[in-house]
Amino acid sequence: MSFFQISQEVGTGLFSDYSSVQFVNISGMVNSIDPFAGIITYHSEMVYLFSCRYPLQYLVNNTEASVSGVSLVMKDNNGSFISTLNMRLFEDNKYTSQLQMPSTGLQLKTRIFVEVRATNLTTRFNVLLDRCYATTSQFLINSTYYDLFVGCNRDGQTVMGVNGEGQEARFSFEAFRFVEHRNQSMSTFYLHCATRLCDRAICGTLHQNCTKAARRRREVQSNHGTTVSDMATVSSGPIITRVDNG
């Protein structure tokens, strides 16, 4: 059992540049369980009380719930700022017609175009996708997953567009279904992308130019770490595919 309470306060520390910051207080109780108990037990019950307080910004960055938008805190020469990352799905390669998911599902092998875009981002930083994958559940824990790409390794039907070259990253893939849904008329999955913001000056050495020389530059550059943000996972809503019998 847990309780959430959100309060509004003047920003301090990392958030000192902001006049108003939301904090979340999480408190609750956990009861211990005797794994050997049947109808009766000879062991006393233990109750753990807990209370935690986080800036709401921190909680958003570190949760594993599936969300279509996520925020990152970045430091610039002018102080700190918060950039919001959003994932959108499109039906055309010009990224002008946003994909509307039909209630009956998409036909298998329909090409889906994906864009992860940053807002409130200075021109110093670009968006970099490290890994994108699909899961059978909107929650990342204990869910079947399939990698569309991880670094230089990608699925044969995944086509990379721009990545690390601007304030949006793009790629496309063909709609599929998970085998575990074989007895269902429709398959539902969720798309997730592990995303970072990188300084324009070094993004060219980090994005997916998968030659041996590029990989060596990436390994060397990763040791600096001062011009690349922490990683955040941005997710889509449900993607539904159908089987056309006959």
C-alpha positions, -999 to +999 in steps of 0.1 A: +000+000+000+014+034-009+003+070-011+013+099-034+012+135-025+025+163-048+036+197-035+047+229-052+079+246-040+106+271-051+133+253-070+166+246-053+199+228-061+197+214-097+164+231-101+174+265-087+168+282-121+131+275-118+107+295-096+083+266-091+091+229-089+068+200-081+078+174-055+062+141-049+060+124-015+056+087-015+048+069+017+033+036+026+035+002+042+049-032+033+038-064+051+062-094+052+049-128+040+059-162+054+066-183+023+061-215+043+028-205+058-003-225+051-035-220+070-014-212+101+021-198+108+044-197+138+062-166+127+052-130+137+044-105+110+067-077+102+055-043+089+078-019+071+069+018+069+086+039+043+086+075+031+104+090+001+105+125-014+116+133-049+115+161-073+087+150-097+112+156-125+135+129-110+107+104-107+097+109-144+133+102-155+137+071-134+104+053-137+099+023-159+062+031-167+054+034-203+050+070-214+049+088-247+069+118-233+098+119-209+120+147-196+157+151-193+176+177-173+206+191-191+234+215-181+244+243-204+268+272-201+237+293-191+226+269-164+202+239-164+172+233-186+146+206-190+140+191-224+110+169-232+113+139-255+082+127-274+077+097-296+052+099-325+042+073-352+036+082-388+022+065-419+044+082-445+081+087-450+077+125-450+065+123-414+034+145-421+005+121-415+004+108-380-006+072-377-041+066-364-043+031-350-074+013-364-095-006-339-092-037-361-054-034-361-028-028-388-021-053-415+011-072-410+042-057-428+026-022-428+056+002-426+055+024-395+076+055-393+089+066-359+101+100-348+116+109-314+117+147-311+130+170-283+114+203-273+129+231-253+163+221-265+192+245-272+209+243-306+239+228-289+223+193-285+210+166-308+188+136-302+205+101-302+188+067-301+209+039-287+183+011-288+147+007-298+126-024-291+091-037-288+075-054-257+042-073-253+034-052-222+035-015-216+056-022-185+092-031-193+097-056-165+089-093-171+077-087-207+087-104-239+107-081-260+122-079-295+150-055-305+145-034-337+181-021-333+208-019-307+237+002-318+249-012-351+228-044-349+193-040-364+164-061-376+164-068-413+131-048-418+143-018-398+155+012-418+174+039-400+168+075-410+184+104-391+200+097-357+222+121-337+221+146-366+193+170-353+167+175-327+147+146-340+157+110-347+138+089-372+136+053-383+109+029-397+100-008-394+074-032-406+044-042-384+047-077-370+031-099-344+045-117-314+044-155-317+030-158-282-002-141-296-006-169-322-040-179-309-053-144-309-068-125-339-048-094-330-014-088-315-006-057-293+028-045-285+046-013-274+076+005-288+104+019-266+136+039-274+165+044-251+174+080-259+202+105-250+210+141-259+245+147-272+266+177-280+265+185-317+303+186-317+305+149-308+272+134-321+289+126-354+312+102-335+283+085-316+256+080-342+252+047-361+279+049-387+288+013-382+322+010-398+351-003-376+367+031-375+335+047-363+331+021-336+366+028-324+358+066-322+327+058-303+346+038-277+372+065-272+346+093-270+324+076-245+352+080-219+346+118-219+309+116-209+306+153-202+287+162-233+262+133-234+231+132-212+218+103-190+196+079-209+158+081-208+133+057-223+105+071-244+076+049-254+046+046-277+010+038-271-003+003-281+005-008-316-021-034-328-016-058-357-042-082-372-041-115-391-060-115-424-074-150-428-077-160-464 
